[in-house]
């Protein structure tokens, strides 16, 4: 359980890399986030799921320090190195930029990485001389992950990594994310509005719809009424999908709750 | 023949000044193109006329007033864009034409001072003085040095601003420095092509360089070269056919851009 109990500052020897404590965010009168608390530990994959517009990206931006929260606090382990995989990268066609050069932008004195080695780690070694603008969705995601890895991150943060990637590519991508965690033992926080495959690749799930509806291990969350209320029929589709992994689960999706906003 | 020598002199000064401006406008213009800021360049350069009026009114050095005004306007634009009440291009269009019109009004009120309005609007490169050249090369050297210093972080935030922030780039400082550079280049190049045409000197050479560049740095250098070529052609054409020099330079730069599009693309062998 990665939620809510932690209020003290992150101690040096703790496994906790980053935590949000009762974070709230308003834009004018709109409440984007209310009382959101969560933490990511070393070696743990935490997935934030929720419908479009639920405040997932806002939450990431607050954790990354790109946006100051209206209330609550963000605590990072001192000296924490974050690797960030943004949701969209739109580089103007007029900028002549190879993958090698794109990756080298992440390298500095504190993170003297090797672009080729990072590409090999994400299974995209052949792309080093390709122009960044010509990459497919799946290729671009791998290159972005490689760039994040060049920072030798303690915490890897991915915003909708599966977006624009075909279904086979998504499975490979989540397998890659798990492999990175196993190999580097870093913490991983990822955000998705897509339920498919996410569940299988994660240790902790946080359902977000402006506030945290429910959280915990994927299996427990998928049985939570709040989760079913949030995702409705999609949750049932996922229950069928999860059936292949979990034979205690009932495959029938009888009680279809109304997919409704919470606020 | 003394007449011939003096003509050579002003042509030489024009060439030296034009090439100096092109050397800075090239790489800076590449960033304007990559960051899709052509409208922003327009808004700033059009406001330069207001800077001229203010400078004359206050009796302050015109270059300094123009730089100060461009920078102030740049900061205002950034602040307004943050609020996002209006689309960015609408906002920039308003700023460009409002400041140009206010500048024109201000100058029209100055009956006591003779102001060469056409010169400020379309440039008067053949009237460039040695003092102007010192401004261009002094300002240009500073601008290129600053650009070289911020090149990497500026490139990183051009590729993805939030990613650059997470990776430790001080985005606000770099952006402000970049705007200061644009303001500086506008101030020193106004004499050459005038406030209405400055943006073309920034974006046309960079656009012409795109097809031949394999790296961002190559594109910056090639843009400087193509700008210098356009200035030379423009001045030559202007002397040959007695056309206005500023527009001639811009036509030369456009022709150069068009010509690069006629060159067949090489299949990239090595990438």
Interface residues (C-beta under 8 A of the other chain):
Chain A: X61 X64 X65 X66 X82 X84 X86 X89 X91 X92 X94 X95 X96 X97 X98 X101 X102 X105 X106 X108 X129 X130 X131 X147 X151
Chain B: X33 X34 X35 X36 X152 X155 X156 X158 X159 X160 X162 X163 X164 X165 X166 X167 X168 X206 X207 X210 X213 X214 X215 X216 X218 X219 X270 X271
